[in-house]
Amino acid sequence: MADQPEKIRLDKWLWYARFFKTRGLSAKQVSAGHVRVNSEKVAKPAHSVGPGDVLTFAQARQVRVVRIVDVGERRGPAPEAQALYEDLSPPPEPKDSVAPAPKYEGKGRPTKRDRRKLDLNRPDTLD
């Protein structure tokens, strides 16, 4: 009998690889059509995947692209889970590109010190 390549359910593999906290969450993501296997949308959590398949899915605010390297036997610790896939996702953008908050120059909110200076310059209306 010829050896069949190893295959596993998609939702189970996503859970094994620690992309989702529970198997139910991974099944929901697949059922909603948010996972692509080799560029094709998959809507069934029971879809079989194996080594060499490329998965594309959203995780938090990032789109992940991973190639399955191994099927795995259990949901193990993180280093074991990271050995199940090769990450093909583009590197995240550096956080330095975010502009710093403006200083008080008529923009933004004044500091406590600036507020006190403004209050001292204001004439008292209650006197």
N, C-alpha and C positions, 0 to 999 in steps of 0.2 A: 504494500500500500504506500502511495507517495505521501511524503510529508507535506501537510498543509501549512501555509504561513500562519503565524500566530495572529489572531484577531481578537478584539475585545469591544464591548459596547462603548460608544462614544461618551455617554454620560459618566460611565464608570471610569474611563481613562482620564477625563477632565478632573474627576474627583481624586483619583490616584495621584495625578501630577500636581495636586494642590492648587489648582486654579480657582476652585470653588470650595467653600467651607463644608457644604453637604452635597450628597449625591442628588438630593431633591432640587437644590439650586441649579446644579449643572443640567439636570433633566429639563427644568423650566427654560433655561437659556436655549437649549437645543430645540425644544418644542415650539418656542416663540420664533424660530427661524433666524436666530442671531449668530449661528455658527455655520461656517463654510468648510467643507472638506474638499481639498483639491479644486478650489474655486467654484464649487457647486453648493447651493444652499441645502441644508439638511434639516428636516423637520421632525425626525424620529430619534429619540434618545437611544434606541436599540441599533442604530446604524453601526456596522462593523468598521473598525479602523485598525490599522496595523503599522508596522515600521515603514517609513518612507512617505506616509500621508502628510499633507500640509494642512494645518488648521488655521483658520482666521476667525477671530471673535473679539468682542469688546469685553474688557475687564476694567471696572471702575471708569476712569476717563481716558483710558489708553486702548488702542487697538493692538491686539497681540497676534503675531504670526509665528507659529511654531511648527517644526518638523518632528514627527514622532520618531524616536530612535529605538525605544523599547516599549513593550506592552506593560510590563510590571506585573507583580503578583499580589501586591497589597498597597494600602495607603500608608507608607512609611514616613520616616522623618524627612525634613526638607532636602538634605543633600541627596538622599535616595530618589526623591521625587524629581529633582533637577536633572538627574541622569536619564530620565525618561524622554527628554525632548531637547531639541536644539533651537534656541531662540533666534528667529529671523527678523524680529521687530526692529524698526529703525530706532536709533538711540533717542531718548527723550530730550526735548529742548532744554538748554541751560536756563536756570531760574534767574540769571543775571539780566535777562532781557526785560524784566519787569521794572518799570520806572519807580523810583523811590517816592514816598509820599511828599507832597510839596510843603515847604516851610511857610510860615505865616507871612505872606507878602500880599495880603488881600485875597489869597487863595487858601482854601482849606480851613481848618479850625485853629484858633489861636491857642497858644500854650497858657498855662496858669499865670506865668509872669507877664505875658503880653496882655492878658485879660485885666490884670491889676493896673497896668499902665493906662489902659483904656478907661477904666473906672475912675482913676485919679484925674483924668483930663475932662471928665464929664461934669457939667454943673449940676449941683443938687437941686432938684425940683421941689423937694419937700420943705426946704428952708423958707 
